[in-house]
Amino acid sequence: MRKRKNVYNATLDLNWSNTYSEEQQRSEWLSASNILWNMEKEGQITKKELENAIPEYMKKENYPRKDIMKMKGVKDYDKTVSFCITAYLLNKGYDYSPSKEYLNNTIQSLVNKKYENVTVARSKPVKIDSFAVMLELIESLETNITAKVPDFTKEFANKGCSTEVAKRLHSIYEPLYIEYTEAYSGNKEVLEGYSQYNKRDFKILCKWYKALLETLEEIQKKKVSTTVRKSKPKTPSQLVKKLKYMKKFDELSLTSFNPEYIIGAKCVTLYNTKTRVFTVLVGNSLSVTGTTIQNFDDEKSFSKVLRTPFQQLKKLTEGTKLRILKEFEEITTKGKLPSGRVNDQMILVSVYKK
């Protein structure tokens, strides 16, 4: 695997001054932008790293948390490379006014677009006033989140929260709850964006938003028709459609298996090429939801760091399931409970149906 060069450490942090003339600033901005364009094209910096600059910039500029969450939900095709590069450079201190104005206007436009998508009626028309009243009520309660959870049923009484309104509110706050639960479980990637919170804060937030979502779910259940339409089972191809993984890792000659084989499997092994973590997931019938492998046994599944991946992976990729599990148990590094999440740095090493 090609090592990433620190090109931007040597160039993007230098040669910028607010004392420059407008023409000098424009020249430096274009130069830095071209460097990032080439780095992204050559794989020295990933699109994901550039995209992460957007919420980082929004937090730096004190955008409301709900706007940051909406922005994270904007589809990839709206996050162009030039848009991400602008946020990245502004975070690095390249304070070029025309580009900053462009970025703020674009963010506001995309946030409004996301909000409109959430508030459009999908089946039966719903009064926008009813939705706005409920959203305003929840936002007012959010300003004072404590260990004592409000009685949401009582708070929502006489506010006209219909099934459709509850459904839309649930779609807005569920991603936020999932992010807090990931942070509470110790996910380092998520924790980077919440450095101001501690473990107790995340526990309170998870409890608060869980109660909110449960109340919204109850409202939906009370008004749902007794005739429930049976949903058509999803195919393995549909279940793994959103799963992100690395197809090949030439440095260690690893190639991922077809992710559809995960569905119904008894055991799956994964290797994170960035952190050197090898994971074994064991269960009766594994499945996939989004980017996460589900239904594995917490007591039989573990993750361990490989000290010598080249030598250890040879033993962990050849033989029966029992042999692999035995080799894995002999690894002396401390094991930890896996999350089941799969990302584009991970190889799907092996799968066992029995």
Secondary structure, 3 states (H helix, E strand, C coil): CCCCCCHHHHHCCCCCCCCCCHHHHHHHHHHHHHHHHHHHHHCCCCHHHHHHHHHHHHHHCCCCHHHHHHHHCCCHHHCCHHHHHHHHHHHCCCCCHHHHHHHHHHHHHHHHHHHHHHHCCCCCCCCHHHHHHHHHHHHHHHCCCCCCCCCHHHHHCCCCCCHHHHHHHHHHHHHHHHHHHHHHCCCHHHHHHHCCCCHHHHHHHHHHHHHHHHHHHHHHHHCCCCCCCCCCCCCHHHHCCCCCCECEEHHHCEECCCHHHHCCCCEEEEEECCCCEEEEEECCCCEEECCEEECCCCCCCEEEECCCHHHHHHHHCCCCHHHHHHHHHCCCCCCECCCCECCCCEEEEEEECC
